[in-house]
Amino acid sequence: MPEMRVAIAGAGPAGASLAWLLARRGIGVTLIERQTDFAREFRGEGLMPGGVDALRQMGLEAELDRLPQSRIHRLEVYLNGRRELELDVASLPRETPLPRFVSQPALLEMLVVQAAKLADFELLRGTTVRDLVYAGDRVAGLRIEDAKGARELRCDYLIGCDGRASAVRKRAGLDRPRRAPSFDVVWCKLPLPEFMRGVVRGCIDRAHFAICFESPDGGLQLGWAIDKGGFGDIRRGGIEHWVGELASSVPDDLA
Protein backbone atom coordinates (compact mmCIF):
# COMPACT_ATOMS: atom_id res chain seq x y z
CA MET A 1 0.00 0.00 0.00
CA PRO A 2 1.26 3.52 -0.75
CA GLU A 3 2.28 5.69 2.19
CA MET A 4 0.24 8.63 0.93
CA ARG A 5 -3.40 8.85 -0.21
CA VAL A 6 -4.68 11.73 -2.32
CA ALA A 7 -8.35 12.35 -3.06
CA ILE A 8 -9.23 14.45 -6.11
CA ALA A 9 -12.74 15.83 -6.51
CA GLY A 10 -13.68 16.23 -10.16
CA ALA A 11 -12.65 14.06 -13.12
CA GLY A 12 -12.43 16.82 -15.69
CA PRO A 13 -9.24 17.30 -17.73
CA ALA A 14 -7.36 18.75 -14.74
CA GLY A 15 -8.46 16.15 -12.19
CA ALA A 16 -8.07 13.15 -14.49
CA SER A 17 -4.62 14.28 -15.69
CA LEU A 18 -3.41 14.94 -12.16
CA ALA A 19 -4.72 11.56 -10.97
CA TRP A 20 -2.78 9.80 -13.73
CA LEU A 21 0.41 11.71 -12.97
CA LEU A 22 0.24 11.00 -9.23
CA ALA A 23 -0.61 7.33 -9.70
CA ARG A 24 2.32 7.00 -12.10
CA ARG A 25 4.57 8.22 -9.25
CA GLY A 26 3.26 5.45 -6.98
CA ILE A 27 0.96 7.72 -4.97
CA GLY A 28 -2.43 6.30 -4.01
CA VAL A 29 -5.20 8.26 -5.72
CA THR A 30 -8.98 8.26 -5.41
CA LEU A 31 -10.65 10.26 -8.17
CA ILE A 32 -14.25 11.28 -7.44
CA GLU A 33 -16.66 12.15 -10.25
CA ARG A 34 -20.28 13.26 -9.72
CA GLN A 35 -21.45 11.94 -13.10
CA THR A 36 -21.74 8.23 -13.81
CA ASP A 37 -20.04 8.62 -17.21
CA PHE A 38 -18.55 11.24 -19.51
CA ALA A 39 -21.12 10.80 -22.28
CA ARG A 40 -22.58 14.29 -22.18
CA GLU A 41 -22.38 17.48 -24.22
CA PHE A 42 -19.24 19.55 -23.79
CA ARG A 43 -18.46 22.88 -25.44
CA GLY A 44 -14.84 23.27 -24.41
CA GLU A 45 -13.43 20.82 -26.93
CA GLY A 46 -10.72 23.10 -28.24
CA LEU A 47 -7.42 21.67 -26.98
CA MET A 48 -4.90 24.49 -27.16
CA PRO A 49 -1.26 23.90 -28.16
CA GLY A 50 -0.20 23.98 -24.50
CA GLY A 51 -2.64 21.17 -23.72
CA VAL A 52 -1.42 19.11 -26.67
CA ASP A 53 2.16 19.60 -25.48
CA ALA A 54 1.26 18.67 -21.89
CA LEU A 55 -0.23 15.36 -23.03
CA ARG A 56 2.87 14.75 -25.16
CA GLN A 57 5.10 15.34 -22.14
CA MET A 58 2.91 12.92 -20.16
CA GLY A 59 3.68 10.24 -22.73
CA LEU A 60 0.11 10.14 -24.05
CA GLU A 61 0.64 11.56 -27.55
CA ALA A 62 -0.19 8.27 -29.30
CA GLU A 63 -3.37 7.85 -27.21
CA LEU A 64 -4.37 11.44 -28.02
CA ASP A 65 -3.89 10.86 -31.75
CA ARG A 66 -6.35 7.94 -31.64
CA LEU A 67 -9.18 9.99 -30.16
CA PRO A 68 -12.04 11.43 -32.27
CA GLN A 69 -10.90 14.89 -33.32
CA SER A 70 -10.80 17.46 -36.07
CA ARG A 71 -7.72 19.45 -37.07
CA ILE A 72 -7.45 22.93 -38.46
CA HIS A 73 -6.48 23.32 -42.13
CA ARG A 74 -7.51 26.94 -42.64
CA LEU A 75 -8.26 29.97 -40.50
CA GLU A 76 -10.59 32.71 -41.71
CA VAL A 77 -11.55 36.02 -40.10
CA TYR A 78 -14.47 38.10 -41.39
CA LEU A 79 -15.12 41.71 -40.43
CA ASN A 80 -18.57 43.12 -41.23
CA GLY A 81 -19.15 40.31 -43.72
CA ARG A 82 -15.85 40.76 -45.59
CA ARG A 83 -12.97 38.32 -45.36
CA GLU A 84 -10.00 40.15 -43.87
CA LEU A 85 -7.72 37.18 -43.14
CA GLU A 86 -7.25 33.73 -44.63
CA LEU A 87 -4.43 31.53 -43.41
CA ASP A 88 -3.60 28.14 -44.89
CA VAL A 89 -2.14 25.99 -42.13
CA ALA A 90 -0.07 24.06 -44.68
CA SER A 91 1.93 27.25 -45.30
CA LEU A 92 3.12 27.34 -41.69
CA PRO A 93 6.35 25.68 -40.52
CA ARG A 94 5.74 22.04 -39.54
CA GLU A 95 6.69 22.69 -35.92
CA THR A 96 4.06 25.45 -35.50
CA PRO A 97 1.90 24.54 -32.47
CA LEU A 98 -1.78 24.35 -33.36
CA PRO A 99 -4.95 23.65 -31.40
CA ARG A 100 -7.11 20.60 -32.05
CA PHE A 101 -10.79 19.98 -31.48
CA VAL A 102 -10.93 16.78 -29.44
CA SER A 103 -13.92 14.87 -28.08
CA GLN A 104 -13.80 15.67 -24.37
CA PRO A 105 -15.72 12.53 -23.29
CA ALA A 106 -13.21 10.42 -25.23
CA LEU A 107 -10.27 12.36 -23.77
CA LEU A 108 -11.48 11.91 -20.19
CA GLU A 109 -12.21 8.23 -20.70
CA MET A 110 -8.72 7.75 -22.14
CA LEU A 111 -7.13 9.42 -19.11
CA VAL A 112 -8.97 7.32 -16.53
CA VAL A 113 -8.37 4.11 -18.52
CA GLN A 114 -4.65 4.86 -18.54
CA ALA A 115 -4.70 5.64 -14.81
CA ALA A 116 -6.59 2.42 -14.08
CA LYS A 117 -3.64 0.45 -15.45
CA LEU A 118 -1.55 1.70 -12.52
CA ALA A 119 -1.29 0.02 -9.15
CA ASP A 120 -3.25 2.15 -6.70
CA PHE A 121 -5.75 4.23 -8.62
CA GLU A 122 -9.47 4.27 -7.81
CA LEU A 123 -12.26 6.04 -9.71
CA LEU A 124 -15.57 6.64 -7.94
CA ARG A 125 -18.21 7.47 -10.55
CA GLY A 126 -21.64 8.79 -9.63
CA THR A 127 -20.28 10.11 -6.33
CA THR A 128 -21.01 13.54 -4.86
CA VAL A 129 -18.85 15.44 -2.38
CA ARG A 130 -21.09 16.60 0.48
CA ASP A 131 -18.65 17.98 3.03
CA LEU A 132 -15.11 17.90 4.37
CA VAL A 133 -13.86 15.85 7.32
CA TYR A 134 -11.57 17.62 9.77
CA ALA A 135 -9.04 16.33 12.30
CA GLY A 136 -8.44 19.38 14.45
CA ASP A 137 -7.84 22.24 12.05
CA ARG A 138 -6.66 19.97 9.23
CA VAL A 139 -8.75 18.49 6.42
CA ALA A 140 -8.47 14.72 6.81
CA GLY A 141 -11.00 13.53 4.26
CA LEU A 142 -14.44 14.17 2.89
CA ARG A 143 -18.02 12.99 3.14
CA ILE A 144 -19.26 11.52 -0.09
CA GLU A 145 -22.55 10.07 -1.27
CA ASP A 146 -23.34 7.59 -4.04
CA ALA A 147 -26.18 5.21 -4.92
CA LYS A 148 -25.29 3.05 -1.88
CA GLY A 149 -25.54 5.96 0.57
CA ALA A 150 -23.24 8.34 2.44
CA ARG A 151 -19.80 7.53 3.88
CA GLU A 152 -16.49 9.08 4.82
CA LEU A 153 -13.36 8.88 2.69
CA ARG A 154 -10.09 9.57 4.51
CA CYS A 155 -7.04 10.98 2.73
CA ASP A 156 -3.76 12.76 3.42
CA TYR A 157 -4.41 15.44 0.80
CA LEU A 158 -7.60 16.64 -0.84
CA ILE A 159 -7.51 18.47 -4.18
CA GLY A 160 -10.54 20.27 -5.58
CA CYS A 161 -10.81 20.08 -9.38
CA ASP A 162 -14.60 20.33 -9.27
CA GLY A 163 -15.20 23.40 -11.39
CA ARG A 164 -16.49 26.93 -10.96
CA ALA A 165 -19.04 25.95 -8.29
CA SER A 166 -16.44 23.89 -6.42
CA ALA A 167 -17.88 22.20 -3.31
CA VAL A 168 -14.36 21.59 -2.01
CA ARG A 169 -13.40 25.26 -2.28
CA LYS A 170 -16.66 26.37 -0.66
CA ARG A 171 -16.51 23.89 2.22
CA ALA A 172 -12.86 24.78 2.87
CA GLY A 173 -13.70 28.49 3.06
CA LEU A 174 -11.51 29.22 0.07
CA ASP A 175 -14.26 30.70 -2.08
CA ARG A 176 -13.56 34.19 -3.32
CA PRO A 177 -15.35 36.64 -5.61
CA ARG A 178 -14.74 36.02 -9.29
CA ARG A 179 -14.86 38.65 -11.99
CA ALA A 180 -17.93 37.89 -14.07
CA PRO A 181 -17.38 37.88 -17.85
CA SER A 182 -19.07 40.68 -19.75
CA PHE A 183 -20.69 38.31 -22.25
CA ASP A 184 -22.35 34.92 -22.58
CA VAL A 185 -21.89 32.43 -25.40
CA VAL A 186 -24.79 30.65 -27.08
CA TRP A 187 -23.70 27.33 -28.59
CA CYS A 188 -25.42 25.23 -31.21
CA LYS A 189 -24.47 22.42 -33.56
CA LEU A 190 -25.46 22.15 -37.21
CA PRO A 191 -24.77 19.81 -40.13
CA LEU A 192 -21.30 20.52 -41.52
CA PRO A 193 -21.18 22.32 -44.89
CA GLU A 194 -18.37 20.96 -47.04
CA PHE A 195 -16.71 24.39 -47.29
CA MET A 196 -16.26 24.42 -43.48
CA ARG A 197 -14.38 21.12 -43.29
CA GLY A 198 -11.14 21.77 -41.39
CA VAL A 199 -11.89 25.50 -41.21
CA VAL A 200 -12.07 27.75 -38.16
CA ARG A 201 -13.93 30.93 -38.93
CA GLY A 202 -14.38 34.03 -36.78
CA CYS A 203 -17.04 36.57 -37.75
CA ILE A 204 -17.05 40.06 -36.21
CA ASP A 205 -19.41 42.99 -36.76
CA ARG A 206 -20.41 46.01 -34.68
CA ALA A 207 -22.76 44.07 -32.44
CA HIS A 208 -21.69 40.42 -32.54
CA PHE A 209 -18.90 37.92 -32.53
CA ALA A 210 -19.36 34.35 -33.77
CA ILE A 211 -16.93 31.47 -34.15
CA CYS A 212 -17.51 28.19 -35.92
CA PHE A 213 -15.46 25.08 -36.57
CA GLU A 214 -15.72 21.39 -37.42
CA SER A 215 -16.55 19.47 -34.26
CA PRO A 216 -14.94 16.09 -33.44
CA ASP A 217 -18.19 14.27 -34.33
CA GLY A 218 -18.29 15.80 -37.81
CA GLY A 219 -20.82 18.57 -37.18
CA LEU A 220 -20.47 22.34 -37.33
CA GLN A 221 -20.03 23.82 -33.84
CA LEU A 222 -21.08 27.44 -33.65
CA GLY A 223 -20.60 29.84 -30.72
CA TRP A 224 -22.28 33.24 -30.63
CA ALA A 225 -21.21 35.87 -28.08
CA ILE A 226 -24.11 37.90 -26.67
CA ASP A 227 -24.50 40.53 -23.95
CA LYS A 228 -24.28 39.08 -20.45
CA GLY A 229 -27.74 38.07 -19.29
CA GLY A 230 -29.28 38.66 -22.71
CA PHE A 231 -30.29 35.08 -23.46
CA GLY A 232 -33.79 35.55 -22.03
CA ASP A 233 -34.51 38.35 -24.48
CA ILE A 234 -33.25 36.18 -27.34
CA ARG A 235 -35.54 33.32 -26.35
CA ARG A 236 -38.55 35.58 -25.96
CA GLY A 237 -37.95 36.94 -29.46
CA GLY A 238 -38.47 33.45 -30.92
CA ILE A 239 -36.24 31.24 -33.03
CA GLU A 240 -36.81 33.12 -36.28
CA HIS A 241 -35.66 36.36 -34.66
CA TRP A 242 -32.42 35.05 -33.21
CA VAL A 243 -31.57 32.93 -36.24
CA GLY A 244 -32.09 36.00 -38.40
CA GLU A 245 -29.96 38.10 -36.04
CA LEU A 246 -27.16 35.55 -36.12
CA ALA A 247 -27.38 35.08 -39.89
CA SER A 248 -27.05 38.83 -40.40
CA SER A 249 -23.68 38.83 -38.62
CA VAL A 250 -21.98 36.10 -40.73
CA PRO A 251 -21.02 35.86 -44.44
CA ASP A 252 -23.64 34.83 -46.99
CA ASP A 253 -22.40 31.25 -47.44
CA LEU A 254 -22.75 30.55 -43.72
CA ALA A 255 -25.93 32.58 -43.34
C-alpha positions in Angstrom: 0.0 0.0 0.0 1.3 3.5 -0.8 2.3 5.7 2.2 0.2 8.6 0.9 -3.4 8.8 -0.2 -4.7 11.7 -2.3 -8.4 12.3 -3.1 -9.2 14.4 -6.1 -12.7 15.8 -6.5 -13.7 16.2 -10.2 -12.6 14.1 -13.1 -12.4 16.8 -15.7 -9.2 17.3 -17.7 -7.4 18.7 -14.7 -8.5 16.1 -12.2 -8.1 13.1 -14.5 -4.6 14.3 -15.7 -3.4 14.9 -12.2 -4.7 11.6 -11.0 -2.8 9.8 -13.7 0.4 11.7 -13.0 0.2 11.0 -9.2 -0.6 7.3 -9.7 2.3 7.0 -12.1 4.6 8.2 -9.3 3.3 5.5 -7.0 1.0 7.7 -5.0 -2.4 6.3 -4.0 -5.2 8.3 -5.7 -9.0 8.3 -5.4 -10.7 10.3 -8.2 -14.2 11.3 -7.4 -16.7 12.1 -10.3 -20.3 13.3 -9.7 -21.5 11.9 -13.1 -21.7 8.2 -13.8 -20.0 8.6 -17.2 -18.5 11.2 -19.5 -21.1 10.8 -22.3 -22.6 14.3 -22.2 -22.4 17.5 -24.2 -19.2 19.6 -23.8 -18.5 22.9 -25.4 -14.8 23.3 -24.4 -13.4 20.8 -26.9 -10.7 23.1 -28.2 -7.4 21.7 -27.0 -4.9 24.5 -27.2 -1.3 23.9 -28.2 -0.2 24.0 -24.5 -2.6 21.2 -23.7 -1.4 19.1 -26.7 2.2 19.6 -25.5 1.3 18.7 -21.9 -0.2 15.4 -23.0 2.9 14.8 -25.2 5.1 15.3 -22.1 2.9 12.9 -20.2 3.7 10.2 -22.7 0.1 10.1 -24.1 0.6 11.6 -27.5 -0.2 8.3 -29.3 -3.4 7.8 -27.2 -4.4 11.4 -28.0 -3.9 10.9 -31.8 -6.3 7.9 -31.6 -9.2 10.0 -30.2 -12.0 11.4 -32.3 -10.9 14.9 -33.3 -10.8 17.5 -36.1 -7.7 19.4 -37.1 -7.4 22.9 -38.5 -6.5 23.3 -42.1 -7.5 26.9 -42.6 -8.3 30.0 -40.5 -10.6 32.7 -41.7 -11.6 36.0 -40.1 -14.5 38.1 -41.4 -15.1 41.7 -40.4 -18.6 43.1 -41.2 -19.1 40.3 -43.7 -15.9 40.8 -45.6 -13.0 38.3 -45.4 -10.0 40.2 -43.9 -7.7 37.2 -43.1 -7.3 33.7 -44.6 -4.4 31.5 -43.4 -3.6 28.1 -44.9 -2.1 26.0 -42.1 -0.1 24.1 -44.7 1.9 27.3 -45.3 3.1 27.3 -41.7 6.4 25.7 -40.5 5.7 22.0 -39.5 6.7 22.7 -35.9 4.1 25.4 -35.5 1.9 24.5 -32.5 -1.8 24.4 -33.4 -4.9 23.7 -31.4 -7.1 20.6 -32.1 -10.8 20.0 -31.5 -10.9 16.8 -29.4 -13.9 14.9 -28.1 -13.8 15.7 -24.4 -15.7 12.5 -23.3 -13.2 10.4 -25.2 -10.3 12.4 -23.8 -11.5 11.9 -20.2 -12.2 8.2 -20.7 -8.7 7.8 -22.1 -7.1 9.4 -19.1 -9.0 7.3 -16.5 -8.4 4.1 -18.5 -4.6 4.9 -18.5 -4.7 5.6 -14.8 -6.6 2.4 -14.1 -3.6 0.4 -15.5 -1.5 1.7 -12.5 -1.3 0.0 -9.1 -3.2 2.2 -6.7 -5.8 4.2 -8.6 -9.5 4.3 -7.8 -12.3 6.0 -9.7 -15.6 6.6 -7.9 -18.2 7.5 -10.6 -21.6 8.8 -9.6 -20.3 10.1 -6.3 -21.0 13.5 -4.9 -18.9 15.4 -2.4 -21.1 16.6 0.5 -18.7 18.0 3.0 -15.1 17.9 4.4 -13.9 15.9 7.3 -11.6 17.6 9.8 -9.0 16.3 12.3 -8.4 19.4 14.4 -7.8 22.2 12.0 -6.7 20.0 9.2 -8.7 18.5 6.4 -8.5 14.7 6.8 -11.0 13.5 4.3 -14.4 14.2 2.9 -18.0 13.0 3.1 -19.3 11.5 -0.1 -22.6 10.1 -1.3 -23.3 7.6 -4.0 -26.2 5.2 -4.9 -25.3 3.1 -1.9 -25.5 6.0 0.6 -23.2 8.3 2.4 -19.8 7.5 3.9 -16.5 9.1 4.8 -13.4 8.9 2.7 -10.1 9.6 4.5 -7.0 11.0 2.7 -3.8 12.8 3.4 -4.4 15.4 0.8 -7.6 16.6 -0.8 -7.5 18.5 -4.2 -10.5 20.3 -5.6 -10.8 20.1 -9.4 -14.6 20.3 -9.3 -15.2 23.4 -11.4 -16.5 26.9 -11.0 -19.0 26.0 -8.3 -16.4 23.9 -6.4 -17.9 22.2 -3.3 -14.4 21.6 -2.0 -13.4 25.3 -2.3 -16.7 26.4 -0.7 -16.5 23.9 2.2 -12.9 24.8 2.9 -13.7 28.5 3.1 -11.5 29.2 0.1 -14.3 30.7 -2.1 -13.6 34.2 -3.3 -15.4 36.6 -5.6 -14.7 36.0 -9.3 -14.9 38.7 -12.0 -17.9 37.9 -14.1 -17.4 37.9 -17.9 -19.1 40.7 -19.8 -20.7 38.3 -22.3 -22.4 34.9 -22.6 -21.9 32.4 -25.4 -24.8 30.7 -27.1 -23.7 27.3 -28.6 -25.4 25.2 -31.2 -24.5 22.4 -33.6 -25.5 22.2 -37.2 -24.8 19.8 -40.1 -21.3 20.5 -41.5 -21.2 22.3 -44.9 -18.4 21.0 -47.0 -16.7 24.4 -47.3 -16.3 24.4 -43.5 -14.4 21.1 -43.3 -11.1 21.8 -41.4 -11.9 25.5 -41.2 -12.1 27.8 -38.2 -13.9 30.9 -38.9 -14.4 34.0 -36.8 -17.0 36.6 -37.8 -17.1 40.1 -36.2 -19.4 43.0 -36.8 -20.4 46.0 -34.7 -22.8 44.1 -32.4 -21.7 40.4 -32.5 -18.9 37.9 -32.5 -19.4 34.4 -33.8 -16.9 31.5 -34.1 -17.5 28.2 -35.9 -15.5 25.1 -36.6 -15.7 21.4 -37.4 -16.5 19.5 -34.3 -14.9 16.1 -33.4 -18.2 14.3 -34.3 -18.3 15.8 -37.8 -20.8 18.6 -37.2 -20.5 22.3 -37.3 -20.0 23.8 -33.8 -21.1 27.4 -33.6 -20.6 29.8 -30.7 -22.3 33.2 -30.6 -21.2 35.9 -28.1 -24.1 37.9 -26.7 -24.5 40.5 -23.9 -24.3 39.1 -20.5 -27.7 38.1 -19.3 -29.3 38.7 -22.7 -30.3 35.1 -23.5 -33.8 35.6 -22.0 -34.5 38.4 -24.5 -33.3 36.2 -27.3 -35.5 33.3 -26.3 -38.6 35.6 -26.0 -37.9 36.9 -29.5 -38.5 33.5 -30.9 -36.2 31.2 -33.0 -36.8 33.1 -36.3 -35.7 36.4 -34.7 -32.4 35.1 -33.2 -31.6 32.9 -36.2 -32.1 36.0 -38.4 -30.0 38.1 -36.0 -27.2 35.6 -36.1 -27.4 35.1 -39.9 -27.0 38.8 -40.4 -23.7 38.8 -38.6 -22.0 36.1 -40.7 -21.0 35.9 -44.4 -23.6 34.8 -47.0 -22.4 31.2 -47.4 -22.7 30.6 -43.7 -25.9 32.6 -43.3 
